[in-house]
């Protein structure tokens, strides 16, 4: 599985960005798609995921502001980020998971910078 994330950039606080993730390769066995982020001095943080049947889960820090969605026909996953805050500044990664960490596929990150 190969993942290509895009859509990052530099914005002001309160603005929006939409991240996209294009998946290719053998997606058989992939149970969910997720977005993680990495901030300086921190570990990777799971912020949103979407299962094959469309269920979504969000970390509290982004609930009500971020929306994860997918277009299965196009093998695309999106993260709509609204009302961005400076603490959202991070490298964002798209991940395809077969359900265990040994079955995770990571894309390259896309950088989001939010200035207050």
Secondary structure as the mmCIF struct_conf table of DSSP 4:
data_model
#
loop_
_struct_conf.conf_type_id
_struct_conf.id
_struct_conf.beg_label_comp_id
_struct_conf.beg_label_asym_id
_struct_conf.beg_label_seq_id
_struct_conf.end_label_comp_id
_struct_conf.end_label_asym_id
_struct_conf.end_label_seq_id
STRN STRN1 UNK A 2 UNK A 6
STRN STRN2 UNK A 9 UNK A 12
TURN_TY1_P TURN_TY1_P1 UNK A 13 UNK A 14
STRN STRN3 UNK A 17 UNK A 24
BEND BEND1 UNK A 25 UNK A 25
TURN_TY1_P TURN_TY1_P2 UNK A 28 UNK A 29
STRN STRN4 UNK A 32 UNK A 38
TURN_TY1_P TURN_TY1_P3 UNK A 40 UNK A 41
BEND BEND2 UNK A 42 UNK A 42
STRN STRN5 UNK A 45 UNK A 51
TURN_TY1_P TURN_TY1_P4 UNK A 52 UNK A 53
STRN STRN6 UNK A 56 UNK A 58
HELX_RH_3T_P HELX_RH_3T_P1 UNK A 60 UNK A 62
TURN_TY1_P TURN_TY1_P5 UNK A 63 UNK A 65
STRN STRN7 UNK A 66 UNK A 71
HELX_RH_3T_P HELX_RH_3T_P2 UNK A 72 UNK A 74
TURN_TY1_P TURN_TY1_P6 UNK A 75 UNK A 75
STRN STRN8 UNK A 76 UNK A 81
BEND BEND3 UNK A 83 UNK A 83
HELX_RH_3T_P HELX_RH_3T_P3 UNK A 86 UNK A 88
STRN STRN9 UNK A 90 UNK A 97
BEND BEND4 UNK A 98 UNK A 100
HELX_RH_3T_P HELX_RH_3T_P4 UNK A 101 UNK A 103
STRN STRN10 UNK A 104 UNK A 106
STRN STRN11 UNK A 110 UNK A 115
#
